[in-house]
Amino acid sequence: MLSLDKKVDVHEDEILSYAPVTKEFVGRTIALDEVCSAAMLMSDNTAANIMLRNLGGPQELTKFLREIGDTTTRIDRVEPELNEALKGDERDTTTPKAIVVTLDKLLYGKVLSDTSKEQLKKWMMDNKIADNLLRSVLPKGYLIADRSGAGGYGSRSITAVVWSEDDTPIIISIYLTQTDATFAERNEAIVQIGDVIFNEYLNN
């Protein structure tokens, strides 16, 4: 089992254009828990690659997904190539339905230990880069844990868990792609879709 206390080296040649956290560790070591935090809270692309490498590479992550019953989601490449989103290319793809089912298994099923479930949820709750998406229209009294993404050909996405003390959690996944809309317009589309979902499922 991989320990998050493990320290790994950060090399200058692996720093990508968006690496707000890991770029500060060049020539030093970083613990894997810090790597995970950088990837989950800040979408640090180099951190994602470091974590993938320590898991055994994209194929090992895909293998894990198959083992827990996800026959759709696949990871074939590393950052930044995995964000290419070329139409018709099945590499590095999933579907909203597949990722909702998988996240449900990870957070509420028997795949992870209780400690790991809480850690995953905390990373998603502490996400620092999605305040202008679903969080901006989240009804009062509800909590959210989410992860957003972006890629080529107008791709934009978010997957989130929303809950309150009184309601069963709901998992939402919104994917946009193959659009000429600007980044701001795609963000606004996600906000509008999220608002409809919240009004339908949370305000009744």
Buried (B, 14 or more C-beta within 10 A) or exposed (E): EEEBEEEBEBEEEBBBEBBBBBBEBBEEEBBBBBBBBBBBBBBBBBBBBBBBBBBEBBEBBBEBBEEBEBEBBBBBBBBBEBBBBEEEEEBBBBEBEBBBBBBBBBBBBEBBEEEEBEBBBEBBBEBEEBEEBBBBBBEEEBEBBBBBBBBEBBBBBBBBBBBEEEEEBBBBBBBBBEEEEEEEBBBBBBBEBBBEBBEEEBEE
